[in-house]
């Protein structure tokens, strides 16, 4: 078995993975990810008990229980680059032996649930509503550094998206990955479902104009008008495709849940985004804590 070098997987002096500062026994098999470090406590305040809190840079982790359900909540920070760190380190915690620095012979599959905010791209998805992402479609390039694996429907959606937007002709190579059906089926009632586009930034990459002209000035309209069979793009944000793509390659179950705080078609913004996020947290924890 090939040994993983010290420079490739950094383990700190207390035996924890470097960025997350978490040891293997300190992470649960069901993990909630949030972008905002301050949102970790907003999730864990609903736990019946907390067994540990860990912190390094923007990465904060609380592990505890709701009833008999053991859960961890981890802050990722914003963007696909941070997701690359978090997903790889979460996987290392359960699938790499830290003593021998070798991959374990049996794969452990995590349930990873993103709870975040997002902007809607359809007029019928109002602010303060919730979206469960059926697919993550990335225009951020992260997954192009890995060998990807797509099934036929994903390939067809991606091809249709490229034809519709012509985005590849401008140097971008989009990618796609699906939600875990085992998790997606739990988030139906009270959730819109559809494709989520992940962008590598908040302003230009999401079609916002301040002082700089845009390379893709018609991006919002192109995303809103895209259709493939029953599929449409419901929203966009900055993490989902990276979570879905890496999660799929690493054999984990992933779902992305979003509170809609803006509607880019209607140009409206939530009057109380914090309340919308709290509603998403409460509703999602009820579902997760009752699942096996």
C-alpha positions in Angstrom: 0.0 0.0 0.0 1.4 3.4 -1.1 2.3 5.7 1.8 1.1 9.3 1.5 3.8 11.7 2.2 3.9 14.4 4.9 3.7 17.2 2.4 0.6 15.7 0.7 -1.5 15.1 3.8 -0.5 17.4 6.6 -1.3 16.1 10.1 -0.7 18.5 13.0 0.9 17.9 16.4 -2.3 16.7 18.0 -3.0 14.2 15.2 -5.6 16.3 13.5 -5.9 17.1 9.7 -4.2 20.4 9.1 -6.9 22.9 7.9 -9.9 21.5 9.8 -7.9 20.7 13.0 -10.1 17.7 13.5 -9.0 14.1 14.4 -10.8 11.1 12.9 -12.8 10.3 16.0 -14.0 13.9 16.3 -16.1 13.9 13.1 -19.5 12.4 12.6 -20.7 10.4 9.6 -23.4 13.0 8.8 -21.8 16.4 8.2 -23.5 19.8 7.6 -21.4 22.3 5.8 -22.0 26.1 6.0 -20.1 28.8 4.3 -20.2 31.3 7.2 -18.1 30.4 10.3 -20.6 32.3 12.4 -23.4 29.9 11.2 -21.8 26.9 12.8 -23.1 27.9 16.3 -26.5 28.8 14.7 -26.8 25.1 13.7 -25.2 23.5 16.8 -27.5 25.5 19.1 -30.2 23.1 18.0 -28.1 20.0 19.1 -29.1 18.3 22.3 -25.5 18.0 23.3 -22.1 19.1 21.9 -19.1 16.8 22.5 -16.4 18.9 20.9 -15.6 22.2 19.2 -12.5 22.6 16.9 -11.2 25.6 15.1 -8.4 26.7 12.7 -8.6 29.8 10.4 -12.1 30.0 8.9 -12.8 26.3 9.5 -14.9 25.7 12.6 -16.4 22.3 13.5 -18.9 21.4 16.2 -19.8 17.7 16.7 -22.8 16.6 18.8 -26.1 14.9 18.8 -29.8 15.4 18.3 -31.3 12.4 20.1 -29.3 9.4 18.9 -28.2 11.1 15.7 -24.5 12.1 15.7 -23.9 15.2 13.6 -21.0 17.5 12.8 -21.3 21.0 11.4 -18.3 22.5 9.6 -17.7 25.9 8.1 -16.1 26.0 4.7 -15.7 29.6 4.0 -16.8 30.9 0.6 -16.0 29.3 -2.8 -14.9 26.2 -4.6 -11.3 26.5 -3.6 -12.3 26.1 0.1 -14.5 23.2 -0.8 -11.5 21.4 -2.3 -9.8 21.6 1.1 -12.8 20.7 3.2 -14.1 17.7 1.1 -10.6 16.2 0.7 -9.9 16.5 4.4 -13.2 15.2 5.5 -12.6 12.2 3.3 -9.1 11.7 4.6 -10.5 11.6 8.2 -12.5 8.5 7.5 -10.7 6.8 4.6 -7.0 7.3 5.3 -5.2 5.6 8.3 -3.3 8.5 9.9 -0.8 6.2 11.6 0.3 4.4 8.5 -0.6 7.2 6.0 -2.2 4.6 3.7 -5.7 4.4 2.2 -8.0 2.1 4.2 -9.1 -1.1 2.4 -12.8 -0.4 3.1 -14.4 2.9 2.0 -16.5 4.8 4.5 -19.3 6.9 2.9 -20.2 10.2 4.5 -23.5 12.1 4.2 -22.6 15.7 3.5 -25.4 18.3 3.6 -24.7 21.9 2.6 -26.9 24.6 4.2 -26.4 28.0 2.6 -27.8 31.0 0.9 -28.4 31.5 -2.8 -29.9 33.7 -5.5 -33.0 32.4 -7.5 -32.9 32.4 -11.3 -36.6 31.8 -11.9 -39.4 34.3 -11.2 -41.6 31.6 -9.5 -38.9 30.9 -6.8 -39.5 33.8 -4.3 -37.1 35.1 -1.7 -37.2 33.2 1.6 -38.1 29.9 -0.1 -35.9 26.8 -0.1 -34.1 24.9 -2.9 -32.7 21.4 -2.9 -30.2 21.0 -5.8 -30.7 18.1 -8.1 -27.4 18.8 -9.8 -24.4 21.1 -9.3 -23.2 22.6 -12.6 -19.9 24.3 -12.2 -18.4 27.2 -14.2 -15.6 27.5 -11.7 -13.0 24.9 -13.1 -12.2 23.1 -9.9 -13.3 19.6 -11.1 -11.3 20.0 -14.2 -8.2 19.2 -12.1 -9.6 15.8 -11.4 -10.6 12.8 -13.6 -14.3 13.1 -13.8 -17.0 10.5 -14.2 -20.4 11.3 -15.6 -23.4 9.1 -16.4 -25.3 9.6 -19.6 -28.0 12.1 -18.4 -25.3 14.3 -16.8 -23.4 14.3 -20.1 -26.5 15.2 -22.0 -27.4 18.1 -19.7 -23.8 19.4 -19.9 -23.8 19.2 -23.7 -27.2 21.0 -23.9 -25.9 23.7 -21.5 -22.8 24.3 -23.5 -24.8 24.5 -26.7 -27.3 26.9 -25.1 -24.7 29.3 -23.6 -21.7 28.8 -25.9 -19.7 29.4 -22.7 -16.9 27.0 -23.7 -16.0 29.2 -26.6 -14.9 31.8 -24.1 -12.5 29.6 -22.3 -14.7 28.1 -19.6 -15.1 24.3 -19.3 -18.3 23.6 -17.2 -18.8 20.4 -15.4 -21.7 18.7 -13.7 -22.5 16.2 -10.9 -25.7 15.0 -9.3 -27.1 15.0 -5.8 -27.3 11.7 -3.9 -30.8 10.3 -4.6 -30.9 8.8 -1.1 -30.7 12.4 0.4 -32.6 14.3 -2.3 -35.7 12.2 -1.8 -35.9 13.5 1.8 -36.0 17.1 0.7 -39.1 17.4 -1.4 -42.0 18.8 0.6 -41.3 22.6 1.1 -38.4 22.6 -1.4 -38.1 23.7 -5.0 -35.8 21.3 -6.9 -33.5 22.0 -9.9 -30.0 22.6 -11.2 -27.8 24.9 -9.2 -25.0 26.7 -11.1 -21.8 27.3 -9.1 -19.8 30.4 -9.8 -16.2 31.3 -8.9 -17.1 34.7 -7.6 -20.0 37.0 -6.4 -19.8 40.0 -8.8 -18.8 39.5 -12.4 -19.2 35.7 -12.4 -22.8 36.1 -11.2 -23.5 38.9 -13.7 -23.3 41.8 -11.3 -22.1 45.1 -12.8 -20.4 47.7 -10.6 -17.4 49.4 -12.3 -16.2 46.7 -14.6 -17.6 45.6 -18.0 -18.6 41.9 -18.2 -17.3 39.2 -20.5 -20.7 37.4 -20.3 -23.3 40.3 -20.1 -26.2 38.0 -20.9 -25.3 35.3 -18.4 -28.4 35.7 -16.2 -30.8 35.4 -19.1 -29.0 32.4 -20.5 -29.1 30.5 -17.2 -32.8 31.4 -16.6 -33.9 30.3 -20.1 -32.0 27.0 -20.1 -34.1 23.8 -20.3 -33.3 20.1 -20.7 -36.4 18.0 -20.5 -37.9 18.6 -17.1 -34.6 20.2 -15.9 -34.1 23.9 -15.4 -31.6 26.1 -13.5 -33.2 27.2 -10.3 -30.4 29.2 -8.6 -26.7 29.9 -8.4 -24.2 30.2 -5.6 -20.5 29.4 -5.0 -20.1 25.8 -3.5 -22.6 23.2 -4.7 -20.9 21.8 -7.9 -17.6 21.4 -6.0 -19.3 19.5 -3.2 -21.3 17.3 -5.6 -18.3 16.7 -7.9 -15.7 15.8 -5.2 -18.3 14.0 -3.2 -19.2 11.8 -6.1 -15.6 11.0 -7.0 -14.8 10.2 -3.3 -18.0 8.1 -3.0 -19.9 10.3 -0.5 -23.6 11.2 -0.5 -24.1 14.9 -0.9 -27.1 17.3 -1.0 -27.1 21.1 -1.2 -29.9 23.0 0.5 -30.3 26.8 -0.1 -32.3 29.5 1.5 -33.2 32.0 -1.3 -32.2 35.5 -0.2 -32.3 37.1 -3.6 -34.3 36.7 -6.8 -32.1 37.9 -9.7 -35.0 37.9 -12.2 -37.3 39.9 -10.1 -34.4 41.9 -8.6 -35.7 41.4 -5.0 -33.8 40.7 -1.8 -35.0 39.1 1.4 -36.0 41.6 4.2 -34.7 39.1 6.8 -32.2 36.7 5.4 -31.2 35.5 8.8 -34.8 34.3 9.5 -34.9 32.5 6.2 -31.6 30.7 7.0 -32.9 29.8 10.5 -36.0 28.3 8.9 -33.9 26.2 6.6 -31.7 25.0 9.5 -34.7 24.0 11.6 -36.6 22.3 8.8 -33.5 20.4 7.6 -32.4 19.3 11.0 -35.8 17.9 11.7 -35.5 15.8 8.5 -31.9 14.7 9.2 -32.4 13.8 12.8 -35.3 11.5 12.0 -33.5 9.7 9.2 -31.5 6.5 9.7 
